Amino acid sequence: MSWMAWTVPTAIFFIAIAVMLFGMTLWELYRPTTTRRRFLPLATTRGDRLFIGLLATALVHAIWLGFSDGSVWIGSIGAAAVFATVARWG
């Protein structure tokens, strides 16, 4: 793995994704999900909302970095809020 330039934030990011996927798998085995339809224009499961939330988080970060000179932490807080909204009420 020496050919890859891993940094601590990058490793934390990918570990967090792996932990989320593992946790969602255990949750699904413990309590199977049902589809629901809220503000997203399609019926979704927990896994669908996780995936859509991760995509939305990446989009918020890309927009923030592309169009703002502000701190990346502000973009991260906004992305976390979008993810929480999609995961909870999506």
Backbone as XML, in Angstrom:
<?xml version="1.0"?>
<chain id="A" units="angstrom">
  <residue number="1" name="MET">
    <atom name="N" x="0.819" y="-1.204" z="0.000"/>
    <atom name="CA" x="0.000" y="0.000" z="0.000"/>
    <atom name="C" x="0.858" y="1.263" z="0.000"/>
  </residue>
  <residue number="2" name="SER">
    <atom name="N" x="2.155" y="1.132" z="-0.172"/>
    <atom name="CA" x="3.022" y="2.311" z="-0.140"/>
    <atom name="C" x="2.798" y="3.221" z="-1.347"/>
  </residue>
  <residue number="3" name="TRP">
    <atom name="N" x="2.184" y="2.708" z="-2.397"/>
    <atom name="CA" x="1.926" y="3.520" z="-3.577"/>
    <atom name="C" x="0.771" y="4.483" z="-3.369"/>
  </residue>
  <residue number="4" name="MET">
    <atom name="N" x="0.017" y="4.307" z="-2.290"/>
    <atom name="CA" x="-1.103" y="5.196" z="-2.004"/>
    <atom name="C" x="-0.695" y="6.219" z="-0.962"/>
  </residue>
  <residue number="5" name="ALA">
    <atom name="N" x="-1.146" y="7.425" z="-1.130"/>
    <atom name="CA" x="-0.821" y="8.508" z="-0.200"/>
    <atom name="C" x="-1.944" y="8.643" z="0.823"/>
  </residue>
  <residue number="6" name="TRP">
    <atom name="N" x="-1.985" y="7.747" z="1.795"/>
    <atom name="CA" x="-3.023" y="7.784" z="2.821"/>
    <atom name="C" x="-2.686" y="8.843" z="3.850"/>
  </residue>
  <residue number="7" name="THR">
    <atom name="N" x="-3.673" y="9.638" z="4.169"/>
    <atom name="CA" x="-3.543" y="10.592" z="5.260"/>
    <atom name="C" x="-4.506" y="10.161" z="6.354"/>
  </residue>
  <residue number="8" name="VAL">
    <atom name="N" x="-4.329" y="10.709" z="7.530"/>
    <atom name="CA" x="-5.208" y="10.340" z="8.640"/>
    <atom name="C" x="-6.670" y="10.690" z="8.339"/>
  </residue>
  <residue number="9" name="PRO">
    <atom name="N" x="-6.991" y="11.891" z="7.834"/>
    <atom name="CA" x="-8.404" y="12.180" z="7.524"/>
    <atom name="C" x="-8.992" y="11.229" z="6.473"/>
  </residue>
  <residue number="10" name="THR">
    <atom name="N" x="-8.187" y="10.842" z="5.483"/>
    <atom name="CA" x="-8.673" y="9.916" z="4.471"/>
    <atom name="C" x="-8.959" y="8.553" z="5.080"/>
  </residue>
  <residue number="11" name="ALA">
    <atom name="N" x="-8.064" y="8.087" z="5.927"/>
    <atom name="CA" x="-8.270" y="6.801" z="6.586"/>
    <atom name="C" x="-9.504" y="6.842" z="7.490"/>
  </residue>
  <residue number="12" name="ILE">
    <atom name="N" x="-9.676" y="7.928" z="8.230"/>
    <atom name="CA" x="-10.847" y="8.068" z="9.097"/>
    <atom name="C" x="-12.130" y="8.042" z="8.266"/>
  </residue>
  <residue number="13" name="PHE">
    <atom name="N" x="-12.117" y="8.725" z="7.130"/>
    <atom name="CA" x="-13.284" y="8.760" z="6.251"/>
    <atom name="C" x="-13.672" y="7.353" z="5.802"/>
  </residue>
  <residue number="14" name="PHE">
    <atom name="N" x="-12.714" y="6.594" z="5.293"/>
    <atom name="CA" x="-13.032" y="5.268" z="4.784"/>
    <atom name="C" x="-13.374" y="4.290" z="5.903"/>
  </residue>
  <residue number="15" name="ILE">
    <atom name="N" x="-12.753" y="4.437" z="7.049"/>
    <atom name="CA" x="-13.115" y="3.600" z="8.195"/>
    <atom name="C" x="-14.541" y="3.906" z="8.640"/>
  </residue>
  <residue number="16" name="ALA">
    <atom name="N" x="-14.912" y="5.185" z="8.644"/>
    <atom name="CA" x="-16.275" y="5.564" z="9.019"/>
    <atom name="C" x="-17.299" y="4.985" z="8.053"/>
  </residue>
  <residue number="17" name="ILE">
    <atom name="N" x="-16.995" y="4.989" z="6.761"/>
    <atom name="CA" x="-17.899" y="4.399" z="5.773"/>
    <atom name="C" x="-18.043" y="2.897" z="6.037"/>
  </residue>
  <residue number="18" name="ALA">
    <atom name="N" x="-16.920" y="2.219" z="6.298"/>
    <atom name="CA" x="-16.960" y="0.777" z="6.571"/>
    <atom name="C" x="-17.758" y="0.479" z="7.835"/>
  </residue>
  <residue number="19" name="VAL">
    <atom name="N" x="-17.584" y="1.288" z="8.876"/>
    <atom name="CA" x="-18.329" y="1.093" z="10.120"/>
    <atom name="C" x="-19.821" y="1.316" z="9.890"/>
  </residue>
  <residue number="20" name="MET">
    <atom name="N" x="-20.173" y="2.338" z="9.091"/>
    <atom name="CA" x="-21.587" y="2.572" z="8.781"/>
    <atom name="C" x="-22.191" y="1.388" z="8.033"/>
  </residue>
  <residue number="21" name="LEU">
    <atom name="N" x="-21.484" y="0.868" z="7.041"/>
    <atom name="CA" x="-22.003" y="-0.268" z="6.283"/>
    <atom name="C" x="-22.142" y="-1.505" z="7.162"/>
  </residue>
  <residue number="22" name="PHE">
    <atom name="N" x="-21.171" y="-1.747" z="8.016"/>
    <atom name="CA" x="-21.246" y="-2.884" z="8.933"/>
    <atom name="C" x="-22.413" y="-2.712" z="9.899"/>
  </residue>
  <residue number="23" name="GLY">
    <atom name="N" x="-22.563" y="-1.516" z="10.445"/>
    <atom name="CA" x="-23.673" y="-1.244" z="11.361"/>
    <atom name="C" x="-25.027" y="-1.380" z="10.690"/>
  </residue>
  <residue number="24" name="MET">
    <atom name="N" x="-25.128" y="-0.886" z="9.463"/>
    <atom name="CA" x="-26.396" y="-1.018" z="8.739"/>
    <atom name="C" x="-26.719" y="-2.485" z="8.444"/>
  </residue>
  <residue number="25" name="THR">
    <atom name="N" x="-25.687" y="-3.289" z="8.165"/>
    <atom name="CA" x="-25.902" y="-4.714" z="7.925"/>
    <atom name="C" x="-26.438" y="-5.392" z="9.184"/>
  </residue>
  <residue number="26" name="LEU">
    <atom name="N" x="-25.814" y="-5.103" z="10.320"/>
    <atom name="CA" x="-26.289" y="-5.691" z="11.572"/>
    <atom name="C" x="-27.704" y="-5.231" z="11.903"/>
  </residue>
  <residue number="27" name="TRP">
    <atom name="N" x="-27.980" y="-3.946" z="11.685"/>
    <atom name="CA" x="-29.308" y="-3.404" z="11.941"/>
    <atom name="C" x="-30.348" y="-4.088" z="11.057"/>
  </residue>
  <residue number="28" name="GLU">
    <atom name="N" x="-29.987" y="-4.302" z="9.796"/>
    <atom name="CA" x="-30.904" y="-4.965" z="8.860"/>
    <atom name="C" x="-31.174" y="-6.408" z="9.289"/>
  </residue>
  <residue number="29" name="LEU">
    <atom name="N" x="-30.146" y="-7.084" z="9.785"/>
    <atom name="CA" x="-30.342" y="-8.460" z="10.248"/>
    <atom name="C" x="-31.191" y="-8.503" z="11.516"/>
  </residue>
  <residue number="30" name="TYR">
    <atom name="N" x="-30.995" y="-7.531" z="12.396"/>
    <atom name="CA" x="-31.733" y="-7.475" z="13.653"/>
    <atom name="C" x="-33.179" y="-7.033" z="13.443"/>
  </residue>
  <residue number="31" name="ARG">
    <atom name="N" x="-33.348" y="-5.986" z="12.651"/>
    <atom name="CA" x="-34.685" y="-5.441" z="12.405"/>
    <atom name="C" x="-34.814" y="-5.101" z="10.916"/>
  </residue>
  <residue number="32" name="PRO">
    <atom name="N" x="-35.417" y="-6.010" z="10.115"/>
    <atom name="CA" x="-35.548" y="-5.764" z="8.674"/>
    <atom name="C" x="-36.293" y="-4.453" z="8.390"/>
  </residue>
  <residue number="33" name="THR">
    <atom name="N" x="-35.863" y="-3.786" z="7.362"/>
    <atom name="CA" x="-36.414" y="-2.479" z="7.023"/>
    <atom name="C" x="-37.682" y="-2.603" z="6.186"/>
  </residue>
  <residue number="34" name="THR">
    <atom name="N" x="-38.462" y="-1.559" z="6.214"/>
    <atom name="CA" x="-39.625" y="-1.449" z="5.339"/>
    <atom name="C" x="-39.441" y="-0.190" z="4.502"/>
  </residue>
  <residue number="35" name="THR">
    <atom name="N" x="-40.026" y="-0.193" z="3.344"/>
    <atom name="CA" x="-39.911" y="1.003" z="2.503"/>
    <atom name="C" x="-40.872" y="2.065" z="3.011"/>
  </residue>
  <residue number="36" name="ARG">
    <atom name="N" x="-40.468" y="3.296" z="2.839"/>
    <atom name="CA" x="-41.331" y="4.415" z="3.211"/>
    <atom name="C" x="-41.118" y="5.544" z="2.226"/>
  </residue>
  <residue number="37" name="ARG">
    <atom name="N" x="-42.080" y="6.409" z="2.168"/>
    <atom name="CA" x="-42.024" y="7.532" z="1.246"/>
    <atom name="C" x="-42.277" y="8.807" z="2.040"/>
  </residue>
  <residue number="38" name="ARG">
    <atom name="N" x="-41.305" y="9.678" z="2.040"/>
    <atom name="CA" x="-41.425" y="10.952" z="2.739"/>
    <atom name="C" x="-41.150" y="12.061" z="1.741"/>
  </residue>
  <residue number="39" name="PHE">
    <atom name="N" x="-40.155" y="12.937" z="2.027"/>
    <atom name="CA" x="-39.946" y="14.059" z="1.110"/>
    <atom name="C" x="-39.146" y="13.681" z="-0.135"/>
  </residue>
  <residue number="40" name="LEU">
    <atom name="N" x="-38.423" y="12.555" z="-0.110"/>
    <atom name="CA" x="-37.759" y="12.106" z="-1.337"/>
    <atom name="C" x="-38.816" y="11.578" z="-2.295"/>
  </residue>
  <residue number="41" name="PRO">
    <atom name="N" x="-38.639" y="11.799" z="-3.595"/>
    <atom name="CA" x="-39.711" y="11.442" z="-4.540"/>
    <atom name="C" x="-39.767" y="9.961" z="-4.898"/>
  </residue>
  <residue number="42" name="LEU">
    <atom name="N" x="-39.311" y="9.089" z="-4.010"/>
    <atom name="CA" x="-39.383" y="7.661" z="-4.240"/>
    <atom name="C" x="-39.439" y="6.934" z="-2.905"/>
  </residue>
  <residue number="43" name="ALA">
    <atom name="N" x="-39.938" y="5.724" z="-2.927"/>
    <atom name="CA" x="-39.982" y="4.917" z="-1.706"/>
    <atom name="C" x="-38.574" y="4.399" z="-1.433"/>
  </residue>
  <residue number="44" name="THR">
    <atom name="N" x="-38.096" y="4.570" z="-0.192"/>
    <atom name="CA" x="-36.723" y="4.214" z="0.132"/>
    <atom name="C" x="-36.654" y="3.321" z="1.366"/>
  </residue>
  <residue number="45" name="THR">
    <atom name="N" x="-35.554" y="2.595" z="1.470"/>
    <atom name="CA" x="-35.230" y="1.826" z="2.663"/>
    <atom name="C" x="-34.099" y="2.553" z="3.395"/>
  </residue>
  <residue number="46" name="ARG">
    <atom name="N" x="-33.695" y="2.032" z="4.552"/>
    <atom name="CA" x="-32.589" y="2.646" z="5.284"/>
    <atom name="C" x="-31.315" y="2.684" z="4.444"/>
  </residue>
  <residue number="47" name="GLY">
    <atom name="N" x="-31.037" y="1.594" z="3.756"/>
    <atom name="CA" x="-29.840" y="1.537" z="2.921"/>
    <atom name="C" x="-29.891" y="2.537" z="1.782"/>
  </residue>
  <residue number="48" name="ASP">
    <atom name="N" x="-31.059" y="2.708" z="1.178"/>
    <atom name="CA" x="-31.223" y="3.707" z="0.121"/>
    <atom name="C" x="-30.938" y="5.106" z="0.655"/>
  </residue>
  <residue number="49" name="ARG">
    <atom name="N" x="-31.484" y="5.404" z="1.838"/>
    <atom name="CA" x="-31.276" y="6.737" z="2.415"/>
    <atom name="C" x="-29.813" y="6.947" z="2.810"/>
  </residue>
  <residue number="50" name="LEU">
    <atom name="N" x="-29.130" y="5.886" z="3.252"/>
    <atom name="CA" x="-27.702" y="5.996" z="3.537"/>
    <atom name="C" x="-26.946" y="6.353" z="2.267"/>
  </residue>
  <residue number="51" name="PHE">
    <atom name="N" x="-27.210" y="5.653" z="1.183"/>
    <atom name="CA" x="-26.531" y="5.908" z="-0.083"/>
    <atom name="C" x="-26.835" y="7.314" z="-0.613"/>
  </residue>
  <residue number="52" name="ILE">
    <atom name="N" x="-28.105" y="7.696" z="-0.606"/>
    <atom name="CA" x="-28.488" y="9.031" z="-1.077"/>
    <atom name="C" x="-27.863" y="10.099" z="-0.183"/>
  </residue>
  <residue number="53" name="GLY">
    <atom name="N" x="-27.842" y="9.854" z="1.128"/>
    <atom name="CA" x="-27.221" y="10.803" z="2.046"/>
    <atom name="C" x="-25.733" y="10.959" z="1.802"/>
  </residue>
  <residue number="54" name="LEU">
    <atom name="N" x="-25.032" y="9.859" z="1.524"/>
    <atom name="CA" x="-23.599" y="9.950" z="1.222"/>
    <atom name="C" x="-23.349" y="10.713" z="-0.068"/>
  </residue>
  <residue number="55" name="LEU">
    <atom name="N" x="-24.177" y="10.467" z="-1.079"/>
    <atom name="CA" x="-24.039" y="11.225" z="-2.327"/>
    <atom name="C" x="-24.316" y="12.710" z="-2.116"/>
  </residue>
  <residue number="56" name="ALA">
    <atom name="N" x="-25.347" y="13.015" z="-1.341"/>
    <atom name="CA" x="-25.683" y="14.415" z="-1.065"/>
    <atom name="C" x="-24.569" y="15.087" z="-0.267"/>
  </residue>
  <residue number="57" name="THR">
    <atom name="N" x="-23.962" y="14.351" z="0.659"/>
    <atom name="CA" x="-22.857" y="14.896" z="1.439"/>
    <atom name="C" x="-21.681" y="15.245" z="0.528"/>
  </residue>
  <residue number="58" name="ALA">
    <atom name="N" x="-21.354" y="14.349" z="-0.389"/>
    <atom name="CA" x="-20.266" y="14.621" z="-1.330"/>
    <atom name="C" x="-20.582" y="15.841" z="-2.194"/>
  </residue>
  <residue number="59" name="LEU">
    <atom name="N" x="-21.827" y="15.964" z="-2.617"/>
    <atom name="CA" x="-22.228" y="17.105" z="-3.430"/>
    <atom name="C" x="-22.120" y="18.416" z="-2.653"/>
  </residue>
  <residue number="60" name="VAL">
    <atom name="N" x="-22.582" y="18.414" z="-1.405"/>
    <atom name="CA" x="-22.491" y="19.620" z="-0.579"/>
    <atom name="C" x="-21.027" y="20.020" z="-0.391"/>
  </residue>
  <residue number="61" name="HIS">
    <atom name="N" x="-20.167" y="19.055" z="-0.124"/>
    <atom name="CA" x="-18.748" y="19.356" z="0.040"/>
    <atom name="C" x="-18.138" y="19.912" z="-1.249"/>
  </residue>
  <residue number="62" name="ALA">
    <atom name="N" x="-18.458" y="19.293" z="-2.378"/>
    <atom name="CA" x="-17.912" y="19.766" z="-3.649"/>
    <atom name="C" x="-18.380" y="21.184" z="-3.957"/>
  </residue>
  <residue number="63" name="ILE">
    <atom name="N" x="-19.645" y="21.462" z="-3.729"/>
    <atom name="CA" x="-20.161" y="22.819" z="-3.963"/>
    <atom name="C" x="-19.500" y="23.809" z="-3.014"/>
  </residue>
  <residue number="64" name="TRP">
    <atom name="N" x="-19.370" y="23.422" z="-1.748"/>
    <atom name="CA" x="-18.757" y="24.315" z="-0.767"/>
    <atom name="C" x="-17.314" y="24.625" z="-1.151"/>
  </residue>
  <residue number="65" name="LEU">
    <atom name="N" x="-16.551" y="23.610" z="-1.502"/>
    <atom name="CA" x="-15.154" y="23.823" z="-1.854"/>
    <atom name="C" x="-15.007" y="24.588" z="-3.167"/>
  </residue>
  <residue number="66" name="GLY">
    <atom name="N" x="-15.943" y="24.388" z="-4.080"/>
    <atom name="CA" x="-15.858" y="25.052" z="-5.373"/>
    <atom name="C" x="-16.269" y="26.511" z="-5.361"/>
  </residue>
  <residue number="67" name="PHE">
    <atom name="N" x="-17.209" y="26.870" z="-4.520"/>
    <atom name="CA" x="-17.771" y="28.214" z="-4.580"/>
    <atom name="C" x="-17.565" y="29.056" z="-3.329"/>
  </residue>
  <residue number="68" name="SER">
    <atom name="N" x="-16.819" y="28.555" z="-2.355"/>
    <atom name="CA" x="-16.652" y="29.298" z="-1.117"/>
    <atom name="C" x="-15.190" y="29.328" z="-0.702"/>
  </residue>
  <residue number="69" name="ASP">
    <atom name="N" x="-14.821" y="30.411" z="-0.061"/>
    <atom name="CA" x="-13.481" y="30.517" z="0.511"/>
    <atom name="C" x="-13.508" y="30.253" z="2.010"/>
  </residue>
  <residue number="70" name="GLY">
    <atom name="N" x="-14.666" y="29.873" z="2.535"/>
    <atom name="CA" x="-14.824" y="29.630" z="3.960"/>
    <atom name="C" x="-14.157" y="28.335" z="4.394"/>
  </residue>
  <residue number="71" name="SER">
    <atom name="N" x="-14.161" y="28.127" z="5.687"/>
    <atom name="CA" x="-13.559" y="26.944" z="6.279"/>
    <atom name="C" x="-14.274" y="25.676" z="5.810"/>
  </residue>
  <residue number="72" name="VAL">
    <atom name="N" x="-13.499" y="24.622" z="5.622"/>
    <atom name="CA" x="-14.077" y="23.349" z="5.216"/>
    <atom name="C" x="-14.974" y="22.791" z="6.320"/>
  </residue>
  <residue number="73" name="TRP">
    <atom name="N" x="-14.738" y="23.204" z="7.556"/>
    <atom name="CA" x="-15.574" y="22.724" z="8.664"/>
    <atom name="C" x="-17.008" y="23.226" z="8.551"/>
  </residue>
  <residue number="74" name="ILE">
    <atom name="N" x="-17.199" y="24.406" z="8.025"/>
    <atom name="CA" x="-18.558" y="24.916" z="7.810"/>
    <atom name="C" x="-19.265" y="24.049" z="6.772"/>
  </residue>
  <residue number="75" name="GLY">
    <atom name="N" x="-18.556" y="23.707" z="5.697"/>
    <atom name="CA" x="-19.117" y="22.797" z="4.701"/>
    <atom name="C" x="-19.415" y="21.424" z="5.282"/>
  </residue>
  <residue number="76" name="SER">
    <atom name="N" x="-18.558" y="20.970" z="6.178"/>
    <atom name="CA" x="-18.771" y="19.668" z="6.817"/>
    <atom name="C" x="-20.010" y="19.683" z="7.705"/>
  </residue>
  <residue number="77" name="ILE">
    <atom name="N" x="-20.219" y="20.767" z="8.415"/>
    <atom name="CA" x="-21.413" y="20.889" z="9.254"/>
    <atom name="C" x="-22.674" y="20.912" z="8.384"/>
  </residue>
  <residue number="78" name="GLY">
    <atom name="N" x="-22.610" y="21.650" z="7.287"/>
    <atom name="CA" x="-23.746" y="21.668" z="6.361"/>
    <atom name="C" x="-24.006" y="20.298" z="5.749"/>
  </residue>
  <residue number="79" name="ALA">
    <atom name="N" x="-22.941" y="19.603" z="5.387"/>
    <atom name="CA" x="-23.088" y="18.267" z="4.812"/>
    <atom name="C" x="-23.659" y="17.301" z="5.840"/>
  </residue>
  <residue number="80" name="ALA">
    <atom name="N" x="-23.220" y="17.402" z="7.084"/>
    <atom name="CA" x="-23.745" y="16.534" z="8.141"/>
    <atom name="C" x="-25.233" y="16.801" z="8.362"/>
  </residue>
  <residue number="81" name="ALA">
    <atom name="N" x="-25.631" y="18.072" z="8.271"/>
    <atom name="CA" x="-27.045" y="18.407" z="8.424"/>
    <atom name="C" x="-27.875" y="17.827" z="7.278"/>
  </residue>
  <residue number="82" name="VAL">
    <atom name="N" x="-27.351" y="17.901" z="6.062"/>
    <atom name="CA" x="-28.056" y="17.314" z="4.913"/>
    <atom name="C" x="-28.170" y="15.802" z="5.083"/>
  </residue>
  <residue number="83" name="PHE">
    <atom name="N" x="-27.078" y="15.173" z="5.499"/>
    <atom name="CA" x="-27.098" y="13.713" z="5.694"/>
    <atom name="C" x="-28.111" y="13.314" z="6.764"/>
  </residue>
  <residue number="84" name="ALA">
    <atom name="N" x="-28.122" y="14.041" z="7.879"/>
    <atom name="CA" x="-29.054" y="13.736" z="8.965"/>
    <atom name="C" x="-30.498" y="13.905" z="8.502"/>
  </residue>
  <residue number="85" name="THR">
    <atom name="N" x="-30.754" y="14.935" z="7.713"/>
    <atom name="CA" x="-32.106" y="15.185" z="7.210"/>
    <atom name="C" x="-32.560" y="14.056" z="6.282"/>
  </residue>
  <residue number="86" name="VAL">
    <atom name="N" x="-31.687" y="13.655" z="5.370"/>
    <atom name="CA" x="-32.041" y="12.572" z="4.438"/>
    <atom name="C" x="-32.224" y="11.266" z="5.194"/>
  </residue>
  <residue number="87" name="ALA">
    <atom name="N" x="-31.329" y="10.977" z="6.136"/>
    <atom name="CA" x="-31.405" y="9.713" z="6.868"/>
    <atom name="C" x="-32.648" y="9.651" z="7.756"/>
  </residue>
  <residue number="88" name="ARG">
    <atom name="N" x="-33.017" y="10.754" z="8.359"/>
    <atom name="CA" x="-34.145" y="10.747" z="9.297"/>
    <atom name="C" x="-35.499" y="10.929" z="8.601"/>
  </residue>
  <residue number="89" name="TRP">
    <atom name="N" x="-35.586" y="11.911" z="7.750"/>
    <atom name="CA" x="-36.900" y="12.263" z="7.168"/>
    <atom name="C" x="-37.009" y="11.982" z="5.678"/>
  </residue>
  <residue number="90" name="GLY">
    <atom name="N" x="-35.999" y="11.396" z="5.081"/>
    <atom name="CA" x="-36.020" y="11.109" z="3.646"/>
    <atom name="C" x="-36.929" y="10.014" z="3.357"/>
  </residue>
</chain>
